[in-house]
């Protein structure tokens, strides 16, 4: 049996502190993700070779004013609201029924990616209706950029010493401050690599090989890819203590919420690949 040969780095969860103002790494990860998305979406919008002629005509409207920044703001709000509400409903409902005001205590942690994804899609749908823009255009751009934000977020989870993995004796296992005295999988890093870096690289390959011309394809591959990555990592990740395992001791809430994403993702891929050739020429 191997013992842990890696020491968990004791990093202060507070990244920046000025007087009574403290900015945590988790909040900073959201900020970095948003700033990167704004920069990256602008860059893709201005690369006309990535789009069809019809899309380029539409994009002229999106380049004007602060349309792109407004879209990112709407989506960011959807992620925060949806992520928080889903965490309350799926992961900790009893606690929040007893202390309902704690729903507003976002700074204490507790966000659901699946809820954030739903919130992002809902807010993007409302934005596209309100501003009369293309839902799929912005959705594909956000799907291409958001994995890097996920990477930052999972690294922040690791810094906070939360969402650790199951007990393991692999050489890279670590003893987390609040995870007991046994070494565990650094599952946050697994997620950072698979859900973050791998999906980001796949997205870039797709974007620069013309996938934006098939509306919804980048979005669908991201949804499906995230679901598969999350399901895989769930077998190494310790389930939430308040929920444990579901359905005969193997299903977790993360797996349960990811299964519909696989179905929706495959449907979206089929839909995008079924577009007539004239629509993408």
N, C-alpha and C positions, 0 to 999 in steps of 0.2 A: 504494500500500500504506500502510495506517495503522499508526502505531506506538502502543504502549501509552500511554494518557494517564492511567491510574490507577496509583497507587503502592500496592503491597501494604503494609498497615499492620503494622508490626512490633510485635505484641502478645506480651507474655510469656505462654507457655503455662501458667504457674503463676498461678492466680487469687488464692490466699491462701497466705501463708507465715508460720508462727509457729514460730520456732526451727527445729527439724529437721523439723517437720510441714509438708508442702506439699500443697495441694489444687489440682489442675489443672482447667482449664476443662472438659475432657472429663468428669471425675468430677462436677463441679458440674452439668453438663447432665443427667446421670442423676438427681442428687438433685432438681433442679428439676422434671424430668419426673414423678418419683414423687410429690413433694409436691403438684403440680398435680393429678395423677390422683386422689389421695386426696380432695382438696377438691372436685373436680368430680364424682366419683362420688357423694359424699355429697349434693351438691346435687341431682343428677338422681334419686337414690333418693327424696328428700323431695318431689319434684314429682309428685304423684299423677296429674295430668292427662296425663302422658306415657305412662301405662301402662294396660293393660286392668284390669278389676276383679279378674280372677284373678291377674294379675301383682302388683297392689297387695297382695293377701293374702299372696303369697309374700314380697314385699319387707319386710313387717313383721318377718319372721324375720331378714332380712339387716341390718335397721337396729339390731338388738340386739347388745350386746357389741362385740367387735372383729372381726366377720366381714369387714367391708370392708377393714380394714387388713391382716388376715391374707391376704386374696386378693391384694392389691397386693404383699405381701411374696413370696408364692409365685410370682407372675408375674414380679416383678423378678429373683428367683433363676433362674427359667427362662430369662429373656432373657440374663442374664450367662453361665450355663453353656452354653446352646444356642448363643449367639453366639460364644463362645470355641471350643467344639468344632468348629463348622462352619467357622470361620476356619482352624483347624488342618487339617481334612480337605480342604477345597476350595481353600484358597489357599496353604498353606505346609507341606504334609505332610512333605516331605523334611527341612526344617530341624528340625521337632519330633521326627521319628524319630531324628535325630542328637543332639538335645538335648531329651529328653522332659520334663525338669523345667521347661523354659521355658513349657510349657502353663499353668503356674500363675502366670506373670509377667503378669497381666492389666494391671498398671499400665504396662507397656511398649507397650500398644496392641495392636490386632489383634482386631477383632470383626466378625462377619458379621451383617447385619440379617436375612437369610433364616434363618440358624440361630437367631437370637434370637426370631424369629417362631414357629418350630417349637417352641422351648423354652417360649415363653409359652403356646402352645396345649396342649402336653403337661402343663405344670404346672397350667394352669387346669382341664384335664380331671380330673387327679388331685385337685385341690382340690374340685371339684364333686362327685366321687364320695365323697371322704372326709367332707365336710361336708353332703352331700345337698342341694346347692344347684343352681340352674339354670345350666348351662354357658353358654347363649346370653345370659342376662341380664347376667352379668358380662363376657362377651366383647364384647357390643355397647357396654357402658359404657366398657370399656378402649379399644375401637376408636375411640370418639368422642373420647377424651382423649389418646391416645398420639401423634397427629400433632404436637402442640405439643412433646412430648418429642423427636420426630425433628427438629423445627426447631432446638431447642437443641443437639442432637447435631451437626447439620450445621454450625451456626455454630461449634461447638467444633472441628470438622474444619478449618474455614477459619482459625480462630485458630492452630491447630497447623501450618498450612501443609502439609497432607497431602491426599491424594485429589484432586489438582488435575486440570484438564482438559487437552485436547489443545492443541497449539500453535495459536494463532489471532491474527489481526490486527484483530479487532473492537475498537472504541474502549474497551470496558470490560475488555479482557484485561489480565492482570497477570503480572509476573515473580515467581514464587514462590521463596523462599530455596533450596529443594532441588530445584527443577524445571528447572534449567538457565538459560541466558541468554536464552531466548525467551519472549515473552508467551504466556500460556495462558488458556483459559476458566476462570473461577472456578466450576467445576462444583459445588462444595460449596454455593454460594449458589443455584444452580439447583435443587438438591435441597432446600435449606431452604425455598424458595418453593413448589415443586410438591408434594413429599412431606410438607412440614410445614404451611405456611399454607393452601394451597389445599385439601388434604384435611381440615384442621381446619374450615375454613369449610363445606365440603360436609357434614361430619359434623354440624355445629351446625344447618344447615338441615334435615337429615333428622331429627335428634332432635326439634326443636321443631315439626316438621310431622307427628309421630306415627309415625315409622318404628320406634321401639322396640317398638311394638305388634306388629310383624311380626318375631318372634325370628330373629336371625341376619342381618337385612338390612343393618344398619349395619356389621357385621363383614365381610360379603361385599363391600360396596361399597368399604370400606377396602382389603381384600386386592387387589381388582381395580384400584382406583385407584392404589395404591402400585406395583403391577406395571407399569402403563402409564407412570407417571411415571418409574420407574427405567429402563425400556427406552428411553424418550425421551432421558433424560440420558446414558445410556451411550454415545450417539453423539457426545457432547461431552467425555466423561470419558476420561482416559488409563487404559488397562487396567493391572491390577497387573503390575509389572515381572517378577515371577517366573512369571507365567502368559502374559502377552501375549494375542494373539487366538487364538480357537479356530475350527475349521471353516472353512478357506479364508480366514482373515484378516478376518472381519467380526464373528463371534460373540464375546462376552465372557462371563465367568463370571456377571456380574450379569444379563445377558440370559437366559442359560441357566437360571438359578435363578428368574427371574421368570415365564417362560412357564407353568410349572405353576400359579403363583398366578393367572394370568388364567383358566385353565380352572376351577380350584377356586372362584374368585370368581364367575364366571358361573353355575356350578352352584348356589352358595349363594344368589345373587340369584333364580334361577328357583325354588328351593325355598321361599324366603321369600315371594315373590309368589304362590305357589301355595297358601298357607294359606287355608283356608276363611274366609269373611267373619265367621262367628260367632266365630272364634278371635281376631279383632282388634277387634271392636265394643266 
